[in-house]
Amino acid sequence: MPIYEYTCEKCDKKFEMLVMGKDRPACPACGNVRVKRLLSACGFVSKGSGGETVSASAGASSCSGCSASSCASCGV
């Protein structure tokens, strides 16, 4: 099952949680069930044709508006 990142709408705590099926996550700090799932930057290593590392993480993007390494909507 996937591990998701959340932020609590009550206390603004950010946390990760393993979610099984239709389970509803609750904030570990205050117990609030009104949480918002965040878009996480995935980590990866991409090798070029010569074996050189092309990118270490989607979070290393030059675009400050999102965590993607390229985006058709903003042209980066």
mmCIF file of the N, C-alpha and C atoms, coordinates in Angstrom:
data_MODEL
# 
_entry.id   MODEL 
# 
loop_
_atom_site.group_PDB 
_atom_site.id 
_atom_site.type_symbol 
_atom_site.label_atom_id 
_atom_site.label_alt_id 
_atom_site.label_comp_id 
_atom_site.label_asym_id 
_atom_site.label_entity_id 
_atom_site.label_seq_id 
_atom_site.pdbx_PDB_ins_code 
_atom_site.Cartn_x 
_atom_site.Cartn_y 
_atom_site.Cartn_z 
_atom_site.occupancy 
_atom_site.B_iso_or_equiv 
_atom_site.pdbx_formal_charge 
_atom_site.auth_seq_id 
_atom_site.auth_comp_id 
_atom_site.auth_asym_id 
_atom_site.auth_atom_id 
_atom_site.pdbx_PDB_model_num 
ATOM 1   N N  . MET A 1 1  ? 0.840   -1.187 0.000   1.00 0.00 ? 1  MET A N  1 
ATOM 2   C CA . MET A 1 1  ? 0.000   0.000  0.000   1.00 0.00 ? 1  MET A CA 1 
ATOM 3   C C  . MET A 1 1  ? 0.882   1.247  0.000   1.00 0.00 ? 1  MET A C  1 
ATOM 4   N N  . PRO A 1 2  ? 0.397   2.317  -0.607  1.00 0.00 ? 2  PRO A N  1 
ATOM 5   C CA . PRO A 1 2  ? 1.224   3.527  -0.709  1.00 0.00 ? 2  PRO A CA 1 
ATOM 6   C C  . PRO A 1 2  ? 1.291   4.331  0.588   1.00 0.00 ? 2  PRO A C  1 
ATOM 7   N N  . ILE A 1 3  ? 2.409   5.008  0.737   1.00 0.00 ? 3  ILE A N  1 
ATOM 8   C CA . ILE A 1 3  ? 2.576   5.957  1.838   1.00 0.00 ? 3  ILE A CA 1 
ATOM 9   C C  . ILE A 1 3  ? 2.297   7.335  1.249   1.00 0.00 ? 3  ILE A C  1 
ATOM 10  N N  . TYR A 1 4  ? 1.349   8.049  1.847   1.00 0.00 ? 4  TYR A N  1 
ATOM 11  C CA . TYR A 1 4  ? 0.984   9.378  1.375   1.00 0.00 ? 4  TYR A CA 1 
ATOM 12  C C  . TYR A 1 4  ? 1.432   10.433 2.371   1.00 0.00 ? 4  TYR A C  1 
ATOM 13  N N  . GLU A 1 5  ? 1.642   11.661 1.873   1.00 0.00 ? 5  GLU A N  1 
ATOM 14  C CA . GLU A 1 5  ? 1.937   12.802 2.719   1.00 0.00 ? 5  GLU A CA 1 
ATOM 15  C C  . GLU A 1 5  ? 0.651   13.607 2.885   1.00 0.00 ? 5  GLU A C  1 
ATOM 16  N N  . TYR A 1 6  ? 0.427   14.078 4.099   1.00 0.00 ? 6  TYR A N  1 
ATOM 17  C CA . TYR A 1 6  ? -0.777  14.847 4.412   1.00 0.00 ? 6  TYR A CA 1 
ATOM 18  C C  . TYR A 1 6  ? -0.405  16.098 5.194   1.00 0.00 ? 6  TYR A C  1 
ATOM 19  N N  . THR A 1 7  ? -1.315  17.060 5.213   1.00 0.00 ? 7  THR A N  1 
ATOM 20  C CA . THR A 1 7  ? -1.228  18.208 6.106   1.00 0.00 ? 7  THR A CA 1 
ATOM 21  C C  . THR A 1 7  ? -2.570  18.341 6.808   1.00 0.00 ? 7  THR A C  1 
ATOM 22  N N  . CYS A 1 8  ? -2.528  18.623 8.084   1.00 0.00 ? 8  CYS A N  1 
ATOM 23  C CA . CYS A 1 8  ? -3.743  18.755 8.890   1.00 0.00 ? 8  CYS A CA 1 
ATOM 24  C C  . CYS A 1 8  ? -4.352  20.141 8.685   1.00 0.00 ? 8  CYS A C  1 
ATOM 25  N N  . GLU A 1 9  ? -5.656  20.188 8.441   1.00 0.00 ? 9  GLU A N  1 
ATOM 26  C CA . GLU A 1 9  ? -6.337  21.462 8.238   1.00 0.00 ? 9  GLU A CA 1 
ATOM 27  C C  . GLU A 1 9  ? -6.551  22.219 9.547   1.00 0.00 ? 9  GLU A C  1 
ATOM 28  N N  . LYS A 1 10 ? -6.386  21.555 10.678  1.00 0.00 ? 10 LYS A N  1 
ATOM 29  C CA . LYS A 1 10 ? -6.586  22.202 11.974  1.00 0.00 ? 10 LYS A CA 1 
ATOM 30  C C  . LYS A 1 10 ? -5.281  22.756 12.548  1.00 0.00 ? 10 LYS A C  1 
ATOM 31  N N  . CYS A 1 11 ? -4.235  21.913 12.626  1.00 0.00 ? 11 CYS A N  1 
ATOM 32  C CA . CYS A 1 11 ? -2.986  22.342 13.274  1.00 0.00 ? 11 CYS A CA 1 
ATOM 33  C C  . CYS A 1 11 ? -1.825  22.540 12.296  1.00 0.00 ? 11 CYS A C  1 
ATOM 34  N N  . ASP A 1 12 ? -2.042  22.314 10.998  1.00 0.00 ? 12 ASP A N  1 
ATOM 35  C CA . ASP A 1 12 ? -1.037  22.483 9.943   1.00 0.00 ? 12 ASP A CA 1 
ATOM 36  C C  . ASP A 1 12 ? 0.165   21.548 10.044  1.00 0.00 ? 12 ASP A C  1 
ATOM 37  N N  . LYS A 1 13 ? 0.059   20.468 10.824  1.00 0.00 ? 13 LYS A N  1 
ATOM 38  C CA . LYS A 1 13 ? 1.152   19.499 10.909  1.00 0.00 ? 13 LYS A CA 1 
ATOM 39  C C  . LYS A 1 13 ? 1.209   18.705 9.611   1.00 0.00 ? 13 LYS A C  1 
ATOM 40  N N  . LYS A 1 14 ? 2.433   18.491 9.102   1.00 0.00 ? 14 LYS A N  1 
ATOM 41  C CA . LYS A 1 14 ? 2.634   17.652 7.926   1.00 0.00 ? 14 LYS A CA 1 
ATOM 42  C C  . LYS A 1 14 ? 3.104   16.293 8.414   1.00 0.00 ? 14 LYS A C  1 
ATOM 43  N N  . PHE A 1 15 ? 2.554   15.230 7.823   1.00 0.00 ? 15 PHE A N  1 
ATOM 44  C CA . PHE A 1 15 ? 2.909   13.877 8.236   1.00 0.00 ? 15 PHE A CA 1 
ATOM 45  C C  . PHE A 1 15 ? 2.727   12.910 7.086   1.00 0.00 ? 15 PHE A C  1 
ATOM 46  N N  . GLU A 1 16 ? 3.363   11.732 7.212   1.00 0.00 ? 16 GLU A N  1 
ATOM 47  C CA . GLU A 1 16 ? 3.227   10.650 6.240   1.00 0.00 ? 16 GLU A CA 1 
ATOM 48  C C  . GLU A 1 16 ? 2.456   9.520  6.895   1.00 0.00 ? 16 GLU A C  1 
ATOM 49  N N  . MET A 1 17 ? 1.675   8.789  6.085   1.00 0.00 ? 17 MET A N  1 
ATOM 50  C CA . MET A 1 17 ? 0.915   7.686  6.633   1.00 0.00 ? 17 MET A CA 1 
ATOM 51  C C  . MET A 1 17 ? 0.696   6.609  5.578   1.00 0.00 ? 17 MET A C  1 
ATOM 52  N N  . LEU A 1 18 ? 0.835   5.369  5.989   1.00 0.00 ? 18 LEU A N  1 
ATOM 53  C CA . LEU A 1 18 ? 0.521   4.226  5.149   1.00 0.00 ? 18 LEU A CA 1 
ATOM 54  C C  . LEU A 1 18 ? -0.989  4.063  5.164   1.00 0.00 ? 18 LEU A C  1 
ATOM 55  N N  . VAL A 1 19 ? -1.613  4.079  3.995   1.00 0.00 ? 19 VAL A N  1 
ATOM 56  C CA . VAL A 1 19 ? -3.075  4.025  3.897   1.00 0.00 ? 19 VAL A CA 1 
ATOM 57  C C  . VAL A 1 19 ? -3.489  2.689  3.306   1.00 0.00 ? 19 VAL A C  1 
ATOM 58  N N  . MET A 1 20 ? -4.275  1.944  4.048   1.00 0.00 ? 20 MET A N  1 
ATOM 59  C CA . MET A 1 20 ? -4.782  0.643  3.610   1.00 0.00 ? 20 MET A CA 1 
ATOM 60  C C  . MET A 1 20 ? -6.226  0.771  3.140   1.00 0.00 ? 20 MET A C  1 
ATOM 61  N N  . GLY A 1 21 ? -6.484  0.432  1.882   1.00 0.00 ? 21 GLY A N  1 
ATOM 62  C CA . GLY A 1 21 ? -7.848  0.423  1.362   1.00 0.00 ? 21 GLY A CA 1 
ATOM 63  C C  . GLY A 1 21 ? -8.577  1.733  1.527   1.00 0.00 ? 21 GLY A C  1 
ATOM 64  N N  . LYS A 1 22 ? -9.703  1.689  2.212   1.00 0.00 ? 22 LYS A N  1 
ATOM 65  C CA . LYS A 1 22 ? -10.535 2.877  2.387   1.00 0.00 ? 22 LYS A CA 1 
ATOM 66  C C  . LYS A 1 22 ? -10.333 3.538  3.746   1.00 0.00 ? 22 LYS A C  1 
ATOM 67  N N  . ASP A 1 23 ? -9.203  3.234  4.415   1.00 0.00 ? 23 ASP A N  1 
ATOM 68  C CA . ASP A 1 23 ? -8.905  3.873  5.704   1.00 0.00 ? 23 ASP A CA 1 
ATOM 69  C C  . ASP A 1 23 ? -8.835  5.384  5.540   1.00 0.00 ? 23 ASP A C  1 
ATOM 70  N N  . ARG A 1 24 ? -9.294  6.103  6.559   1.00 0.00 ? 24 ARG A N  1 
ATOM 71  C CA . ARG A 1 24 ? -9.233  7.562  6.582   1.00 0.00 ? 24 ARG A CA 1 
ATOM 72  C C  . ARG A 1 24 ? -8.120  7.969  7.539   1.00 0.00 ? 24 ARG A C  1 
ATOM 73  N N  . PRO A 1 25 ? -7.123  8.709  7.074   1.00 0.00 ? 25 PRO A N  1 
ATOM 74  C CA . PRO A 1 25 ? -6.028  9.121  7.954   1.00 0.00 ? 25 PRO A CA 1 
ATOM 75  C C  . PRO A 1 25 ? -6.480  10.191 8.942   1.00 0.00 ? 25 PRO A C  1 
ATOM 76  N N  . ALA A 1 26 ? -5.852  10.198 10.095  1.00 0.00 ? 26 ALA A N  1 
ATOM 77  C CA . ALA A 1 26 ? -6.089  11.219 11.115  1.00 0.00 ? 26 ALA A CA 1 
ATOM 78  C C  . ALA A 1 26 ? -4.745  11.814 11.505  1.00 0.00 ? 26 ALA A C  1 
ATOM 79  N N  . CYS A 1 27 ? -4.734  13.080 11.841  1.00 0.00 ? 27 CYS A N  1 
ATOM 80  C CA . CYS A 1 27 ? -3.516  13.772 12.230  1.00 0.00 ? 27 CYS A CA 1 
ATOM 81  C C  . CYS A 1 27 ? -2.957  13.141 13.507  1.00 0.00 ? 27 CYS A C  1 
ATOM 82  N N  . PRO A 1 28 ? -1.683  12.755 13.519  1.00 0.00 ? 28 PRO A N  1 
ATOM 83  C CA . PRO A 1 28 ? -1.103  12.152 14.721  1.00 0.00 ? 28 PRO A CA 1 
ATOM 84  C C  . PRO A 1 28 ? -0.905  13.153 15.857  1.00 0.00 ? 28 PRO A C  1 
ATOM 85  N N  . ALA A 1 29 ? -0.896  14.456 15.543  1.00 0.00 ? 29 ALA A N  1 
ATOM 86  C CA . ALA A 1 29 ? -0.690  15.479 16.572  1.00 0.00 ? 29 ALA A CA 1 
ATOM 87  C C  . ALA A 1 29 ? -1.978  15.840 17.308  1.00 0.00 ? 29 ALA A C  1 
ATOM 88  N N  . CYS A 1 30 ? -3.089  16.013 16.544  1.00 0.00 ? 30 CYS A N  1 
ATOM 89  C CA . CYS A 1 30 ? -4.322  16.475 17.184  1.00 0.00 ? 30 CYS A CA 1 
ATOM 90  C C  . CYS A 1 30 ? -5.512  15.541 16.985  1.00 0.00 ? 30 CYS A C  1 
ATOM 91  N N  . GLY A 1 31 ? -5.364  14.516 16.136  1.00 0.00 ? 31 GLY A N  1 
ATOM 92  C CA . GLY A 1 31 ? -6.448  13.554 15.923  1.00 0.00 ? 31 GLY A CA 1 
ATOM 93  C C  . GLY A 1 31 ? -7.490  13.986 14.915  1.00 0.00 ? 31 GLY A C  1 
ATOM 94  N N  . ASN A 1 32 ? -7.337  15.149 14.326  1.00 0.00 ? 32 ASN A N  1 
ATOM 95  C CA . ASN A 1 32 ? -8.294  15.663 13.358  1.00 0.00 ? 32 ASN A CA 1 
ATOM 96  C C  . ASN A 1 32 ? -8.308  14.787 12.097  1.00 0.00 ? 32 ASN A C  1 
ATOM 97  N N  . VAL A 1 33 ? -9.497  14.500 11.574  1.00 0.00 ? 33 VAL A N  1 
ATOM 98  C CA . VAL A 1 33 ? -9.607  13.690 10.356  1.00 0.00 ? 33 VAL A CA 1 
ATOM 99  C C  . VAL A 1 33 ? -9.729  14.555 9.106   1.00 0.00 ? 33 VAL A C  1 
ATOM 100 N N  . ARG A 1 34 ? -9.793  15.852 9.261   1.00 0.00 ? 34 ARG A N  1 
ATOM 101 C CA . ARG A 1 34 ? -9.819  16.759 8.110   1.00 0.00 ? 34 ARG A CA 1 
ATOM 102 C C  . ARG A 1 34 ? -8.381  17.058 7.709   1.00 0.00 ? 34 ARG A C  1 
ATOM 103 N N  . VAL A 1 35 ? -7.869  16.197 6.842   1.00 0.00 ? 35 VAL A N  1 
ATOM 104 C CA . VAL A 1 35 ? -6.493  16.334 6.359   1.00 0.00 ? 35 VAL A CA 1 
ATOM 105 C C  . VAL A 1 35 ? -6.507  16.418 4.845   1.00 0.00 ? 35 VAL A C  1 
ATOM 106 N N  . LYS A 1 36 ? -5.489  17.025 4.283   1.00 0.00 ? 36 LYS A N  1 
ATOM 107 C CA . LYS A 1 36 ? -5.385  17.184 2.842   1.00 0.00 ? 36 LYS A CA 1 
ATOM 108 C C  . LYS A 1 36 ? -4.152  16.424 2.358   1.00 0.00 ? 36 LYS A C  1 
ATOM 109 N N  . ARG A 1 37 ? -4.339  15.589 1.353   1.00 0.00 ? 37 ARG A N  1 
ATOM 110 C CA . ARG A 1 37 ? -3.214  14.833 0.806   1.00 0.00 ? 37 ARG A CA 1 
ATOM 111 C C  . ARG A 1 37 ? -2.357  15.761 -0.043  1.00 0.00 ? 37 ARG A C  1 
ATOM 112 N N  . LEU A 1 38 ? -1.043  15.671 0.124   1.00 0.00 ? 38 LEU A N  1 
ATOM 113 C CA . LEU A 1 38 ? -0.106  16.510 -0.601  1.00 0.00 ? 38 LEU A CA 1 
ATOM 114 C C  . LEU A 1 38 ? 0.473   15.768 -1.793  1.00 0.00 ? 38 LEU A C  1 
ATOM 115 N N  . LEU A 1 39 ? 0.911   16.514 -2.785  1.00 0.00 ? 39 LEU A N  1 
ATOM 116 C CA . LEU A 1 39 ? 1.598   15.945 -3.925  1.00 0.00 ? 39 LEU A CA 1 
ATOM 117 C C  . LEU A 1 39 ? 3.060   15.811 -3.550  1.00 0.00 ? 39 LEU A C  1 
ATOM 118 N N  . SER A 1 40 ? 3.580   14.615 -3.571  1.00 0.00 ? 40 SER A N  1 
ATOM 119 C CA . SER A 1 40 ? 4.948   14.348 -3.154  1.00 0.00 ? 40 SER A CA 1 
ATOM 120 C C  . SER A 1 40 ? 5.892   14.327 -4.344  1.00 0.00 ? 40 SER A C  1 
ATOM 121 N N  . ALA A 1 41 ? 7.099   14.823 -4.120  1.00 0.00 ? 41 ALA A N  1 
ATOM 122 C CA . ALA A 1 41 ? 8.149   14.703 -5.136  1.00 0.00 ? 41 ALA A CA 1 
ATOM 123 C C  . ALA A 1 41 ? 8.722   13.300 -5.029  1.00 0.00 ? 41 ALA A C  1 
ATOM 124 N N  . CYS A 1 42 ? 8.792   12.609 -6.132  1.00 0.00 ? 42 CYS A N  1 
ATOM 125 C CA . CYS A 1 42 ? 9.344   11.259 -6.098  1.00 0.00 ? 42 CYS A CA 1 
ATOM 126 C C  . CYS A 1 42 ? 10.846  11.324 -6.332  1.00 0.00 ? 42 CYS A C  1 
ATOM 127 N N  . GLY A 1 43 ? 11.568  10.418 -5.735  1.00 0.00 ? 43 GLY A N  1 
ATOM 128 C CA . GLY A 1 43 ? 13.004  10.348 -5.944  1.00 0.00 ? 43 GLY A CA 1 
ATOM 129 C C  . GLY A 1 43 ? 13.308  9.311  -7.009  1.00 0.00 ? 43 GLY A C  1 
ATOM 130 N N  . PHE A 1 44 ? 14.216  9.636  -7.909  1.00 0.00 ? 44 PHE A N  1 
ATOM 131 C CA . PHE A 1 44 ? 14.608  8.686  -8.937  1.00 0.00 ? 44 PHE A CA 1 
ATOM 132 C C  . PHE A 1 44 ? 16.003  9.044  -9.428  1.00 0.00 ? 44 PHE A C  1 
ATOM 133 N N  . VAL A 1 45 ? 16.627  8.126  -10.086 1.00 0.00 ? 45 VAL A N  1 
ATOM 134 C CA . VAL A 1 45 ? 17.907  8.371  -10.742 1.00 0.00 ? 45 VAL A CA 1 
ATOM 135 C C  . VAL A 1 45 ? 17.749  7.967  -12.187 1.00 0.00 ? 45 VAL A C  1 
ATOM 136 N N  . SER A 1 46 ? 18.014  8.888  -13.072 1.00 0.00 ? 46 SER A N  1 
ATOM 137 C CA . SER A 1 46 ? 17.897  8.635  -14.501 1.00 0.00 ? 46 SER A CA 1 
ATOM 138 C C  . SER A 1 46 ? 19.299  8.611  -15.089 1.00 0.00 ? 46 SER A C  1 
ATOM 139 N N  . LYS A 1 47 ? 19.623  7.565  -15.814 1.00 0.00 ? 47 LYS A N  1 
ATOM 140 C CA . LYS A 1 47 ? 20.949  7.427  -16.423 1.00 0.00 ? 47 LYS A CA 1 
ATOM 141 C C  . LYS A 1 47 ? 20.865  7.778  -17.899 1.00 0.00 ? 47 LYS A C  1 
ATOM 142 N N  . GLY A 1 48 ? 21.838  8.552  -18.375 1.00 0.00 ? 48 GLY A N  1 
ATOM 143 C CA . GLY A 1 48 ? 21.935  8.876  -19.786 1.00 0.00 ? 48 GLY A CA 1 
ATOM 144 C C  . GLY A 1 48 ? 22.544  7.710  -20.544 1.00 0.00 ? 48 GLY A C  1 
ATOM 145 N N  . SER A 1 49 ? 22.697  7.864  -21.834 1.00 0.00 ? 49 SER A N  1 
ATOM 146 C CA . SER A 1 49 ? 23.214  6.772  -22.664 1.00 0.00 ? 49 SER A CA 1 
ATOM 147 C C  . SER A 1 49 ? 24.644  6.397  -22.302 1.00 0.00 ? 49 SER A C  1 
ATOM 148 N N  . GLY A 1 50 ? 25.419  7.334  -21.735 1.00 0.00 ? 50 GLY A N  1 
ATOM 149 C CA . GLY A 1 50 ? 26.791  7.042  -21.327 1.00 0.00 ? 50 GLY A CA 1 
ATOM 150 C C  . GLY A 1 50 ? 26.898  6.620  -19.879 1.00 0.00 ? 50 GLY A C  1 
ATOM 151 N N  . GLY A 1 51 ? 25.772  6.456  -19.196 1.00 0.00 ? 51 GLY A N  1 
ATOM 152 C CA . GLY A 1 51 ? 25.776  6.033  -17.803 1.00 0.00 ? 51 GLY A CA 1 
ATOM 153 C C  . GLY A 1 51 ? 25.838  7.175  -16.813 1.00 0.00 ? 51 GLY A C  1 
ATOM 154 N N  . GLU A 1 52 ? 25.898  8.424  -17.298 1.00 0.00 ? 52 GLU A N  1 
ATOM 155 C CA . GLU A 1 52 ? 25.955  9.564  -16.384 1.00 0.00 ? 52 GLU A CA 1 
ATOM 156 C C  . GLU A 1 52 ? 24.579  9.813  -15.756 1.00 0.00 ? 52 GLU A C  1 
ATOM 157 N N  . THR A 1 53 ? 24.573  10.329 -14.534 1.00 0.00 ? 53 THR A N  1 
ATOM 158 C CA . THR A 1 53 ? 23.320  10.648 -13.853 1.00 0.00 ? 53 THR A CA 1 
ATOM 159 C C  . THR A 1 53 ? 22.748  11.909 -14.461 1.00 0.00 ? 53 THR A C  1 
ATOM 160 N N  . VAL A 1 54 ? 21.497  11.831 -14.918 1.00 0.00 ? 54 VAL A N  1 
ATOM 161 C CA . VAL A 1 54 ? 20.829  12.966 -15.530 1.00 0.00 ? 54 VAL A CA 1 
ATOM 162 C C  . VAL A 1 54 ? 20.097  13.785 -14.488 1.00 0.00 ? 54 VAL A C  1 
ATOM 163 N N  . SER A 1 55 ? 19.346  13.131 -13.603 1.00 0.00 ? 55 SER A N  1 
ATOM 164 C CA . SER A 1 55 ? 18.605  13.836 -12.563 1.00 0.00 ? 55 SER A CA 1 
ATOM 165 C C  . SER A 1 55 ? 18.490  12.946 -11.345 1.00 0.00 ? 55 SER A C  1 
ATOM 166 N N  . ALA A 1 56 ? 18.644  13.515 -10.162 1.00 0.00 ? 56 ALA A N  1 
ATOM 167 C CA . ALA A 1 56 ? 18.584  12.742 -8.932  1.00 0.00 ? 56 ALA A CA 1 
ATOM 168 C C  . ALA A 1 56 ? 17.214  12.781 -8.288  1.00 0.00 ? 56 ALA A C  1 
ATOM 169 N N  . SER A 1 57 ? 16.402  13.787 -8.595  1.00 0.00 ? 57 SER A N  1 
ATOM 170 C CA . SER A 1 57 ? 15.111  13.920 -7.941  1.00 0.00 ? 57 SER A CA 1 
ATOM 171 C C  . SER A 1 57 ? 14.227  14.876 -8.717  1.00 0.00 ? 57 SER A C  1 
ATOM 172 N N  . ALA A 1 58 ? 12.930  14.620 -8.669  1.00 0.00 ? 58 ALA A N  1 
ATOM 173 C CA . ALA A 1 58 ? 11.991  15.556 -9.284  1.00 0.00 ? 58 ALA A CA 1 
ATOM 174 C C  . ALA A 1 58 ? 11.986  16.868 -8.526  1.00 0.00 ? 58 ALA A C  1 
ATOM 175 N N  . GLY A 1 59 ? 12.343  16.853 -7.259  1.00 0.00 ? 59 GLY A N  1 
ATOM 176 C CA . GLY A 1 59 ? 12.399  18.062 -6.444  1.00 0.00 ? 59 GLY A CA 1 
ATOM 177 C C  . GLY A 1 59 ? 13.549  18.966 -6.824  1.00 0.00 ? 59 GLY A C  1 
ATOM 178 N N  . ALA A 1 60 ? 14.477  18.501 -7.660  1.00 0.00 ? 60 ALA A N  1 
ATOM 179 C CA . ALA A 1 60 ? 15.620  19.296 -8.080  1.00 0.00 ? 60 ALA A CA 1 
ATOM 180 C C  . ALA A 1 60 ? 15.282  20.172 -9.279  1.00 0.00 ? 60 ALA A C  1 
ATOM 181 N N  . SER A 1 61 ? 14.025  20.297 -9.608  1.00 0.00 ? 61 SER A N  1 
ATOM 182 C CA . SER A 1 61 ? 13.581  21.080 -10.745 1.00 0.00 ? 61 SER A CA 1 
ATOM 183 C C  . SER A 1 61 ? 13.956  22.550 -10.601 1.00 0.00 ? 61 SER A C  1 
ATOM 184 N N  . SER A 1 62 ? 14.177  23.221 -11.729 1.00 0.00 ? 62 SER A N  1 
ATOM 185 C CA . SER A 1 62 ? 14.446  24.651 -11.690 1.00 0.00 ? 62 SER A CA 1 
ATOM 186 C C  . SER A 1 62 ? 13.158  25.452 -11.542 1.00 0.00 ? 62 SER A C  1 
ATOM 187 N N  . CYS A 1 63 ? 12.029  24.822 -11.705 1.00 0.00 ? 63 CYS A N  1 
ATOM 188 C CA . CYS A 1 63 ? 10.734  25.489 -11.576 1.00 0.00 ? 63 CYS A CA 1 
ATOM 189 C C  . CYS A 1 63 ? 10.345  25.562 -10.102 1.00 0.00 ? 63 CYS A C  1 
ATOM 190 N N  . SER A 1 64 ? 10.097  26.754 -9.592  1.00 0.00 ? 64 SER A N  1 
ATOM 191 C CA . SER A 1 64 ? 9.721   26.881 -8.183  1.00 0.00 ? 64 SER A CA 1 
ATOM 192 C C  . SER A 1 64 ? 8.224   26.728 -7.968  1.00 0.00 ? 64 SER A C  1 
ATOM 193 N N  . GLY A 1 65 ? 7.441   26.613 -9.049  1.00 0.00 ? 65 GLY A N  1 
ATOM 194 C CA . GLY A 1 65 ? 5.999   26.508 -8.926  1.00 0.00 ? 65 GLY A CA 1 
ATOM 195 C C  . GLY A 1 65 ? 5.493   25.100 -8.666  1.00 0.00 ? 65 GLY A C  1 
ATOM 196 N N  . CYS A 1 66 ? 6.343   24.091 -8.901  1.00 0.00 ? 66 CYS A N  1 
ATOM 197 C CA . CYS A 1 66 ? 5.921   22.718 -8.678  1.00 0.00 ? 66 CYS A CA 1 
ATOM 198 C C  . CYS A 1 66 ? 7.151   21.850 -8.444  1.00 0.00 ? 66 CYS A C  1 
ATOM 199 N N  . SER A 1 67 ? 6.945   20.557 -8.247  1.00 0.00 ? 67 SER A N  1 
ATOM 200 C CA . SER A 1 67 ? 8.071   19.660 -7.994  1.00 0.00 ? 67 SER A CA 1 
ATOM 201 C C  . SER A 1 67 ? 8.417   18.787 -9.194  1.00 0.00 ? 67 SER A C  1 
ATOM 202 N N  . ALA A 1 68 ? 7.799   19.021 -10.343 1.00 0.00 ? 68 ALA A N  1 
ATOM 203 C CA . ALA A 1 68 ? 8.093   18.225 -11.530 1.00 0.00 ? 68 ALA A CA 1 
ATOM 204 C C  . ALA A 1 68 ? 9.390   18.688 -12.175 1.00 0.00 ? 68 ALA A C  1 
ATOM 205 N N  . SER A 1 69 ? 10.069  17.793 -12.869 1.00 0.00 ? 69 SER A N  1 
ATOM 206 C CA . SER A 1 69 ? 11.307  18.177 -13.541 1.00 0.00 ? 69 SER A CA 1 
ATOM 207 C C  . SER A 1 69 ? 11.063  18.840 -14.890 1.00 0.00 ? 69 SER A C  1 
ATOM 208 N N  . SER A 1 70 ? 9.895   18.645 -15.458 1.00 0.00 ? 70 SER A N  1 
ATOM 209 C CA . SER A 1 70 ? 9.502   19.367 -16.673 1.00 0.00 ? 70 SER A CA 1 
ATOM 210 C C  . SER A 1 70 ? 7.983   19.478 -16.671 1.00 0.00 ? 70 SER A C  1 
ATOM 211 N N  . CYS A 1 71 ? 7.492   20.539 -17.260 1.00 0.00 ? 71 CYS A N  1 
ATOM 212 C CA . CYS A 1 71 ? 6.050   20.763 -17.202 1.00 0.00 ? 71 CYS A CA 1 
ATOM 213 C C  . CYS A 1 71 ? 5.580   21.403 -18.487 1.00 0.00 ? 71 CYS A C  1 
ATOM 214 N N  . ALA A 1 72 ? 4.695   20.744 -19.188 1.00 0.00 ? 72 ALA A N  1 
ATOM 215 C CA . ALA A 1 72 ? 4.179   21.285 -20.441 1.00 0.00 ? 72 ALA A CA 1 
ATOM 216 C C  . ALA A 1 72 ? 3.346   22.529 -20.222 1.00 0.00 ? 72 ALA A C  1 
ATOM 217 N N  . SER A 1 73 ? 2.707   22.658 -19.052 1.00 0.00 ? 73 SER A N  1 
ATOM 218 C CA . SER A 1 73 ? 1.827   23.802 -18.820 1.00 0.00 ? 73 SER A CA 1 
ATOM 219 C C  . SER A 1 73 ? 2.584   25.091 -18.550 1.00 0.00 ? 73 SER A C  1 
ATOM 220 N N  . CYS A 1 74 ? 3.806   25.001 -17.961 1.00 0.00 ? 74 CYS A N  1 
ATOM 221 C CA . CYS A 1 74 ? 4.572   26.236 -17.696 1.00 0.00 ? 74 CYS A CA 1 
ATOM 222 C C  . CYS A 1 74 ? 5.766   26.368 -18.631 1.00 0.00 ? 74 CYS A C  1 
ATOM 223 N N  . GLY A 1 75 ? 6.060   25.350 -19.434 1.00 0.00 ? 75 GLY A N  1 
ATOM 224 C CA . GLY A 1 75 ? 7.115   25.443 -20.425 1.00 0.00 ? 75 GLY A CA 1 
ATOM 225 C C  . GLY A 1 75 ? 8.525   25.283 -19.909 1.00 0.00 ? 75 GLY A C  1 
ATOM 226 N N  . VAL A 1 76 ? 8.686   24.838 -18.669 1.00 0.00 ? 76 VAL A N  1 
ATOM 227 C CA . VAL A 1 76 ? 10.037  24.667 -18.108 1.00 0.00 ? 76 VAL A CA 1 
ATOM 228 C C  . VAL A 1 76 ? 10.640  23.395 -18.612 1.00 0.00 ? 76 VAL A C  1 
# 
